[in-house]
Amino acid sequence: MIRNRTAILVLLTGLNFLNYIDRMVLSAVLKSTQDDLGFSNFQAGLLATAFLVGYFATAPWFGARADKSARKGLIAAGVLVWSVATVATGFATGFGSMIAARIFVGVGEAAYATLAPTIIDDITPPDRKNRALAIFYLAIPLGSALGYALGGVIGKHLGWRAAFFFAGGPGAVLALTCLAIEEPARKLREAKAKAFDSLRTLFRIPLYRRGVLGYIAYTGALGAFAFWAPKFLLERFPNDLDEQSANLQFGAITVVSGIIATIVGGRWADRDVRALPGAEPDQPYDARPNRQAANAMLRVCAIGMAIATPFGALCFFAPGPTGFFLFAFLCELGLFLSTSPVNAVALRAVPPELRASAMAAQLFAVHLFGDLWSPPALGLLQDNLPVTLAMMALPITFAVATYVWWPRAREAA
C-alpha cells in the first residue's frame, strides 16, 4: 500500500501530467488531422466539445459516488478508460469515430480530475493545501506543453495517428497503481443522500457560486485559446513557422509560464490566508475567517486575470511570432496564477462531506457553460471573420472572469 503523503502526491501529479498530454495532443496535430480527414474548423472545434460531453456529463456521478465510498477504484478506472480512448483516437477513420473516441477520453478524465484533488486535500496539513494543489496542477502546463511538443514532433515524423499511440500508452500501464493508495479516513455522505440536494446546498454558498461562475468564463476562454493557438500561429505566420516549431515554441512558453505562475499563485494564496486572523480550515466552512480566506484566494485569481486580459489582446495583434510568444507568455503568467486558488476555494468553501460533489459540480458547470462550446464557437467566428478579430473574443472573456472573481466585502463579513 502507498501510505506516504509525498508518494501519493507524486503519483497523482504524475498521472495528471499524462492526463494533460492526452488532452492537448489533438491540438498539436489538429491541422494534419483536418487535412487528412477533411474537417471544417467548426467540426474540428466539435472534437473538443465531444471530449467535454463525456467529461462533464459523468463528473457529477463520480463526485456523488465518491462522497459515499472509496475513491481509488474510480480513479484507476478513469485513468484506464482515458488512456485506451486516446489510443483509439489514433485509429479514427472519420468524424463519427473520432467523436466517439474523444467522448470516452472525457469520461475517463472526469473520474480522475474530480477525485484526485480531494485525496490531496485530505492528506495535506492545513497551512500547505494551496502549495500541494499547486504541485498537482503543475501538471497542466507541463503536460500541455509536452502534449504540444510530442504531437508536433511525432506528427511531423510519424504522422498524426502515431502521436495518439505514444500519448495513450503509459496511462494504460500505470492505471492499476492507483489501487495501492491508502485513502485517509473521512466523513462520508449518507448512502441515501440525493445528488440534487447536494447541488442545491452547494450553489447556495455565495463564495462557491462566484468561484464557479468566474471559472466558467476562465475555462471557456482558456480552452479555446489552447485548442486554436497552434493553428492560429500557422495561419498568421505561415512563412516563419511550421507545425513542429509552432507547437514546440508554444509548448515552451506554456510550461515556463505555467510552472512560475502556478507555484507563485499557490504560495501567494497560502501567504494571504495565513495573514488572516483565525483562518483555519478545520473550523465550520461558513465561519467568518473561513469566508475571508476563500475571498482572499479569489482575489489572487482576479489579479491574475487582470494581468492576462491586456496581454492576451496584444498577442493576437503582434506583427511577428516573437511578439506573439512574448505577449502570450505574459498572458499565461496571469492565467496560471489562479490554477491552485480557484480549486482550493471549491474545497474550502463547502461542507467537508460534499467536497467530491463540489469538485464534480464545478467541473460539470465550467465545461457545460465554458469550454464545451467555446472551441467550436471560436471556430465558427474564424470561418466568418478575420482570424485576428475572431480571437479577440478571448481577452474579452478574461475581463469577465476578472470582474466575477474580484472580492466582495459583504461575502467575507
C-alpha positions as CSV (number, residue, x, y, z in Angstrom):
1,M,0.0,0.0,0.0
2,I,1.1,3.6,-0.7
3,R,0.7,5.5,2.6
4,N,3.4,8.2,2.4
5,R,1.9,11.6,1.7
6,T,4.6,12.7,-0.7
7,A,4.4,9.4,-2.6
8,I,0.7,9.8,-3.1
9,L,1.1,13.4,-4.2
10,V,3.8,12.4,-6.7
11,L,1.7,9.5,-8.1
12,L,-1.4,11.6,-8.6
13,T,0.6,14.5,-10.1
14,G,2.3,12.2,-12.5
15,L,-1.0,10.8,-13.7
16,N,-2.4,14.3,-14.0
17,F,0.7,15.0,-16.2
18,L,-0.3,12.2,-18.5
19,N,-3.9,13.4,-18.4
20,Y,-2.9,16.8,-20.0
21,I,-0.6,15.2,-22.5
22,D,-3.5,13.1,-23.8
23,R,-5.8,16.1,-23.7
24,M,-3.6,18.5,-25.7
25,V,-2.0,16.2,-28.3
26,L,-5.1,16.7,-30.5
27,S,-4.5,20.4,-30.7
28,A,-0.9,19.8,-31.7
29,V,-1.8,17.6,-34.7
30,L,-5.1,19.4,-35.5
31,K,-4.1,20.8,-38.9
32,S,-2.8,17.4,-40.1
33,T,-5.9,15.7,-38.8
34,Q,-8.1,18.2,-40.6
35,D,-6.2,17.9,-43.8
36,D,-6.4,14.1,-43.7
37,L,-10.0,13.6,-42.6
38,G,-11.4,16.8,-44.2
39,F,-12.9,18.5,-41.1
40,S,-14.0,22.2,-41.2
41,N,-12.9,24.5,-38.4
42,F,-16.4,24.1,-36.8
43,Q,-16.1,20.3,-37.0
44,A,-12.6,20.4,-35.5
45,G,-13.9,22.5,-32.7
46,L,-16.6,19.9,-32.0
47,L,-13.9,17.4,-31.3
48,A,-13.1,19.4,-28.1
49,T,-16.8,19.5,-27.4
50,A,-17.1,15.7,-27.7
51,F,-14.3,15.3,-25.1
52,L,-16.2,17.6,-22.8
53,V,-19.6,16.0,-23.3
54,G,-18.0,12.8,-21.8
55,Y,-16.2,14.9,-19.2
56,F,-19.0,17.0,-17.7
57,A,-21.8,14.5,-18.2
58,T,-20.2,11.9,-15.9
59,A,-18.4,14.1,-13.4
60,P,-21.4,14.6,-11.1
61,W,-22.0,10.9,-10.9
62,F,-18.3,10.3,-10.0
63,G,-18.5,13.0,-7.4
64,A,-21.7,11.8,-5.8
65,R,-20.4,8.2,-5.7
66,A,-17.1,9.2,-4.2
67,D,-18.7,11.1,-1.4
68,K,-20.3,7.8,-0.3
69,S,-17.5,5.3,-0.8
70,A,-13.8,4.8,-1.6
71,R,-12.3,6.8,-4.5
72,K,-9.2,4.9,-5.6
73,G,-11.1,2.3,-7.7
74,L,-12.9,5.0,-9.6
75,I,-9.6,6.9,-10.2
76,A,-7.9,3.7,-11.5
77,A,-10.9,3.0,-13.9
78,G,-10.8,6.6,-15.1
79,V,-7.1,6.5,-16.0
80,L,-7.5,3.2,-17.9
81,V,-10.5,4.5,-19.8
82,W,-9.0,7.8,-20.9
83,S,-5.7,6.1,-21.9
84,V,-7.4,3.4,-24.0
85,A,-9.6,6.0,-25.7
86,T,-6.6,8.2,-26.5
87,V,-5.1,5.2,-28.4
88,A,-8.4,4.6,-30.1
89,T,-8.3,8.2,-31.4
90,G,-5.4,7.3,-33.5
91,F,-7.5,4.6,-35.2
92,A,-10.3,7.0,-36.2
93,T,-11.3,6.9,-39.8
94,G,-13.9,9.7,-39.9
95,F,-15.7,12.3,-37.9
96,G,-18.0,9.8,-36.1
97,S,-15.3,7.5,-34.9
98,M,-13.1,10.5,-33.8
99,I,-16.1,12.0,-31.9
100,A,-16.7,8.7,-30.1
101,A,-13.1,8.2,-29.0
102,R,-12.9,11.8,-27.7
103,I,-16.1,11.3,-25.6
104,F,-14.6,8.3,-23.8
105,V,-11.3,10.3,-23.2
106,G,-13.6,12.8,-21.4
107,V,-15.3,10.1,-19.3
108,G,-12.0,8.8,-18.0
109,E,-10.6,12.2,-17.3
110,A,-13.8,13.2,-15.4
111,A,-13.3,10.5,-12.8
112,Y,-9.7,11.5,-12.3
113,A,-10.0,15.2,-12.3
114,T,-13.0,15.1,-9.9
115,L,-11.5,12.8,-7.3
116,A,-7.7,13.2,-7.2
117,P,-7.7,16.7,-5.7
118,T,-10.0,15.6,-2.8
119,I,-7.4,13.0,-1.8
120,I,-4.6,15.5,-1.9
121,D,-6.7,17.9,0.2
122,D,-7.4,15.2,2.8
123,I,-3.7,14.2,3.3
124,T,-2.2,17.7,3.3
125,P,-1.7,19.9,6.5
126,P,-3.9,23.0,6.7
127,D,-1.1,25.5,6.0
128,R,0.1,23.7,2.9
129,K,-3.1,22.9,1.0
130,N,-2.6,25.6,-1.7
131,R,1.0,24.5,-2.1
132,A,0.1,20.9,-2.5
133,L,-2.6,21.7,-5.0
134,A,-0.2,23.9,-6.9
135,I,2.2,20.9,-7.3
136,F,-0.7,18.8,-8.5
137,Y,-1.8,21.4,-11.0
138,L,1.7,22.0,-12.3
139,A,0.8,19.0,-14.5
140,I,-1.5,21.4,-16.5
141,P,1.3,23.5,-18.1
142,L,3.8,20.6,-18.1
143,G,1.5,18.1,-19.6
144,S,0.0,20.5,-22.0
145,A,3.5,21.6,-23.2
146,L,4.6,18.0,-23.7
147,G,1.3,17.3,-25.4
148,Y,2.1,20.1,-27.9
149,A,5.7,19.1,-28.3
150,L,5.0,15.3,-28.5
151,G,2.3,15.9,-31.1
152,G,4.3,18.3,-33.1
153,V,7.4,16.1,-33.3
154,I,5.8,12.7,-33.7
155,G,3.1,14.1,-36.0
156,K,5.8,15.5,-38.3
157,H,7.9,12.4,-38.5
158,L,5.5,9.5,-37.9
159,G,2.1,11.0,-38.7
160,W,-0.7,12.3,-36.6
161,R,-2.1,8.9,-35.7
162,A,1.2,7.8,-34.0
163,A,1.0,10.8,-31.7
164,F,-2.1,9.3,-30.0
165,F,-0.5,5.9,-29.7
166,F,2.5,7.3,-27.9
167,A,0.4,9.6,-25.7
168,G,-2.1,7.0,-24.5
169,G,0.1,4.0,-23.8
170,P,1.7,5.0,-20.4
171,G,-1.6,5.7,-18.7
172,A,-3.0,2.3,-19.6
173,V,0.1,0.7,-17.9
174,L,0.0,2.9,-14.8
175,A,-3.7,2.8,-14.1
176,L,-3.6,-0.1,-11.6
177,T,-1.1,1.7,-9.3
178,C,-3.9,3.9,-8.1
179,L,-5.4,0.8,-6.3
180,A,-2.4,0.8,-4.0
181,I,-3.2,4.2,-2.4
182,E,-4.3,4.0,1.2
183,E,-7.1,6.6,1.4
184,P,-7.3,8.7,4.6
185,A,-10.3,8.4,6.9
186,R,-13.0,11.0,6.1
187,K,-16.6,11.7,6.8
188,L,-18.8,10.1,4.2
189,R,-22.2,11.3,3.0
190,E,-25.1,9.1,3.7
191,A,-25.7,6.5,1.0
192,K,-29.3,7.5,0.7
193,A,-28.5,11.2,0.2
194,K,-29.7,12.6,-3.1
195,A,-27.3,14.3,-5.5
196,F,-29.8,17.1,-6.3
197,D,-30.0,18.1,-2.6
198,S,-26.2,18.3,-2.5
199,L,-26.1,20.5,-5.6
200,R,-28.7,22.8,-4.1
201,T,-26.7,23.2,-0.9
202,L,-23.5,23.9,-2.9
203,F,-24.9,26.6,-5.1
204,R,-26.5,28.4,-2.2
205,I,-23.0,29.2,-0.9
206,P,-22.1,32.6,-2.4
207,L,-18.3,32.1,-2.4
208,Y,-18.5,28.7,-4.1
209,R,-21.0,30.0,-6.6
210,R,-18.9,33.0,-7.5
211,G,-15.8,30.9,-7.8
212,V,-17.6,28.6,-10.2
213,L,-19.1,31.5,-12.3
214,G,-15.6,33.1,-12.8
215,Y,-14.2,29.7,-13.6
216,I,-16.8,29.2,-16.3
217,A,-15.5,32.3,-18.1
218,Y,-11.9,31.4,-17.5
219,T,-12.3,27.8,-18.7
220,G,-14.2,28.8,-21.8
221,A,-11.6,31.3,-22.9
222,L,-8.6,29.2,-21.9
223,G,-10.0,26.1,-23.6
224,A,-10.5,27.9,-26.9
225,F,-7.1,29.5,-26.6
226,A,-5.3,26.2,-26.0
227,F,-7.2,24.5,-28.8
228,W,-6.7,27.1,-31.5
229,A,-3.4,28.8,-30.7
230,P,-1.1,26.4,-32.7
231,K,-3.3,26.7,-35.8
232,F,-3.6,30.5,-35.4
233,L,0.2,30.7,-35.5
234,L,0.5,28.6,-38.7
235,E,-2.2,30.8,-40.4
236,R,-0.9,34.1,-39.1
237,F,2.8,33.5,-39.7
238,P,3.0,30.8,-42.5
239,N,6.4,31.9,-43.6
240,D,8.0,31.9,-40.2
241,L,6.6,28.7,-38.5
242,D,5.8,25.1,-39.4
243,E,3.7,22.7,-37.3
244,Q,6.6,21.4,-35.3
245,S,8.2,24.8,-34.5
246,A,4.8,26.4,-33.7
247,N,3.9,23.6,-31.2
248,L,7.4,23.4,-29.6
249,Q,7.6,27.2,-29.0
250,F,4.0,27.5,-27.8
251,G,4.6,24.5,-25.6
252,A,7.8,26.0,-24.2
253,I,6.1,29.3,-23.1
254,T,3.2,27.3,-21.7
255,V,5.5,25.2,-19.5
256,V,7.7,28.0,-18.3
257,S,4.9,30.4,-17.6
258,G,2.8,27.6,-16.0
259,I,5.5,26.5,-13.6
260,I,6.3,30.0,-12.5
261,A,2.7,31.2,-12.1
262,T,1.2,28.0,-10.6
263,I,3.9,28.0,-7.9
264,V,3.6,31.7,-7.2
265,G,-0.2,31.5,-7.2
266,G,-0.3,28.7,-4.7
267,R,2.3,30.3,-2.4
268,W,0.7,33.7,-2.7
269,A,-2.7,32.3,-1.7
270,D,-1.2,30.4,1.3
271,R,0.5,33.6,2.4
272,D,-2.6,35.7,2.2
273,V,-4.6,33.1,4.1
274,R,-2.0,32.7,6.9
275,A,-2.1,36.5,7.3
276,L,-5.8,36.4,8.3
277,P,-6.6,36.0,12.0
278,G,-8.1,32.7,12.8
279,A,-8.4,31.3,9.2
280,E,-8.0,27.6,10.0
281,P,-9.6,25.1,7.6
282,D,-10.8,22.8,10.4
283,Q,-13.5,25.3,11.6
284,P,-17.0,25.4,10.1
285,Y,-16.9,26.1,6.4
286,D,-19.3,29.1,6.8
287,A,-17.4,30.7,9.7
288,R,-16.3,34.3,9.0
289,P,-12.5,33.6,9.0
290,N,-13.0,30.8,6.5
291,R,-15.1,33.1,4.2
292,Q,-12.3,35.7,4.4
293,A,-9.8,33.0,3.4
294,A,-11.8,32.0,0.4
295,N,-12.3,35.6,-0.6
296,A,-8.5,36.2,-0.4
297,M,-7.9,33.2,-2.7
298,L,-10.4,34.6,-5.2
299,R,-8.5,37.9,-5.1
300,V,-5.4,36.2,-6.4
301,C,-7.4,34.7,-9.2
302,A,-8.9,38.1,-10.1
303,I,-5.4,39.8,-10.2
304,G,-4.1,37.0,-12.5
305,M,-7.0,37.6,-14.9
306,A,-6.4,41.4,-14.8
307,I,-2.9,40.7,-16.0
308,A,-3.9,38.2,-18.7
309,T,-6.5,40.5,-20.3
310,P,-4.4,43.2,-22.0
311,F,-1.5,40.8,-22.9
312,G,-4.0,38.4,-24.4
313,A,-5.3,41.1,-26.7
314,L,-1.8,42.2,-27.6
315,C,-0.5,38.7,-28.6
316,F,-3.1,38.4,-31.4
317,F,-2.1,41.8,-32.9
318,A,1.7,41.1,-32.7
319,P,3.3,41.7,-36.1
320,G,5.6,38.6,-35.9
321,P,5.9,35.3,-33.9
322,T,8.4,36.8,-31.5
323,G,5.9,39.4,-30.3
324,F,3.2,36.8,-30.1
325,F,5.2,34.5,-27.9
326,L,6.3,37.3,-25.6
327,F,2.8,38.6,-25.0
328,A,1.3,35.1,-24.8
329,F,3.9,34.3,-22.1
330,L,2.9,37.3,-20.1
331,C,-0.8,36.4,-20.6
332,E,-0.3,32.8,-19.5
333,L,1.6,34.0,-16.4
334,G,-1.7,35.7,-15.4
335,L,-3.9,32.8,-16.3
336,F,-1.9,30.2,-14.4
337,L,-1.9,32.3,-11.2
338,S,-5.4,31.1,-10.5
339,T,-4.9,27.4,-11.0
340,S,-4.4,26.4,-7.4
341,P,-6.5,29.1,-5.6
342,V,-9.7,28.6,-7.6
343,N,-9.7,24.9,-6.9
344,A,-8.8,25.4,-3.2
345,V,-11.9,27.7,-2.9
346,A,-14.1,24.9,-4.2
347,L,-12.8,22.6,-1.5
348,R,-12.7,25.2,1.3
349,A,-16.0,27.0,0.9
350,V,-18.2,23.9,1.3
351,P,-19.0,21.3,3.9
352,P,-16.3,18.6,4.2
353,E,-18.7,15.7,3.3
354,L,-19.5,17.5,0.0
355,R,-16.0,18.1,-1.3
356,A,-16.0,15.5,-4.0
357,S,-19.5,16.7,-5.1
358,A,-18.2,20.3,-5.0
359,M,-15.3,19.4,-7.4
360,A,-17.7,17.4,-9.6
361,A,-20.3,20.1,-9.8
362,Q,-17.6,22.7,-10.6
363,L,-16.2,20.6,-13.4
364,F,-19.7,20.0,-14.7
365,A,-20.6,23.7,-14.7
366,V,-17.3,25.0,-16.1
367,H,-17.4,22.6,-19.0
368,L,-21.1,22.8,-19.8
369,F,-21.1,26.6,-19.8
370,G,-17.4,27.1,-20.7
371,D,-15.2,25.1,-23.0
372,L,-17.9,22.7,-24.2
373,W,-19.0,25.3,-26.7
374,S,-16.1,27.7,-26.9
375,P,-13.8,25.9,-29.3
376,P,-16.5,25.3,-32.0
377,A,-17.8,28.9,-31.3
378,L,-14.4,30.3,-31.9
379,G,-14.0,28.1,-35.0
380,L,-17.3,29.5,-36.3
381,L,-16.1,33.0,-35.7
382,Q,-12.9,32.2,-37.7
383,D,-15.0,30.8,-40.5
384,N,-16.8,34.2,-40.8
385,L,-14.3,36.8,-39.5
386,P,-10.6,37.7,-40.0
387,V,-8.8,35.4,-37.6
388,T,-7.3,38.2,-35.5
389,L,-10.7,39.8,-34.9
390,A,-12.2,36.4,-34.0
391,M,-9.5,35.7,-31.4
392,M,-10.4,39.0,-29.6
393,A,-13.3,37.1,-28.0
394,L,-10.7,35.5,-25.7
395,P,-9.4,38.6,-23.8
396,I,-12.9,40.0,-23.5
397,T,-13.8,36.8,-21.7
398,F,-10.7,37.1,-19.5
399,A,-12.0,40.5,-18.4
400,V,-15.4,39.0,-17.5
401,A,-13.6,36.5,-15.2
402,T,-11.7,39.4,-13.6
403,Y,-14.9,41.1,-12.7
404,V,-16.7,38.0,-11.3
405,W,-13.7,36.9,-9.1
406,W,-12.9,40.4,-7.7
407,P,-13.6,40.3,-3.9
408,R,-16.9,41.3,-2.5
409,A,-16.5,42.6,1.1
410,R,-20.1,41.6,2.0
411,E,-19.3,37.9,1.4
412,A,-16.5,38.0,4.0
413,A,-18.3,40.0,6.6
